[in-house]
Amino acid sequence: MTSARFEGRFAGKVVVVTGAAQGIGRAVALRAVAEGGKVLLVDRAEFVAEVAAEAGSERAVAFVADLETHEGAAAAMRFAAETFGGIDILINNVGGAIRMRPFSEFEPAQIYAEIRRSLMPTLYCCHAVLPHLF
């Protein structure tokens, strides 16, 4: 159910959504497109292109990148800016627990993997988006 006061709230805005191939990121990306946004859907899973196609709009574009690297984040932000002319909104959604169990059971390498997967993409994307913000 869409409230009339929210319809079109992303009209004229360029939105980058990370982790857009599934789950919350997918839902956010599709909603941003439905509400008028030009949306770059970023994920390391190639089926992010299927989600962009599902949006049914030329305003939804997929980009495959590994956001656990600064190079991947920079490439995604550069592509969004080149495709849409700049970026208004960055939604850092990528991440999530790799191993679902009590934290006390994690090995040091597993802690590092969680940080690399959940924190680093956010930091890299925030840094990479700065030159492209409107």
Sequence and secondary structure as in RCSB ss.txt:
>XXXX:A:sequence
MTSARFEGRFAGKVVVVTGAAQGIGRAVALRAVAEGGKVLLVDRAEFVAEVAAEAGSERAVAFVADLETHEGAAA
AMRFAAETFGGIDILINNVGGAIRMRPFSEFEPAQIYAEIRRSLMPTLYCCHAVLPHLF
>XXXX:A:secstr
   TTTTTTTTT EEEEESTTSHHHHHHHHHHHHTT EEEEEESSTTHHHHHHHHTSTTEEEEE  TTSHHHHHH
HHHHHHHHHSSBSEEE      SS S GGG  HHHHHHHHHHHTHHHHHHHHHHGGGB 
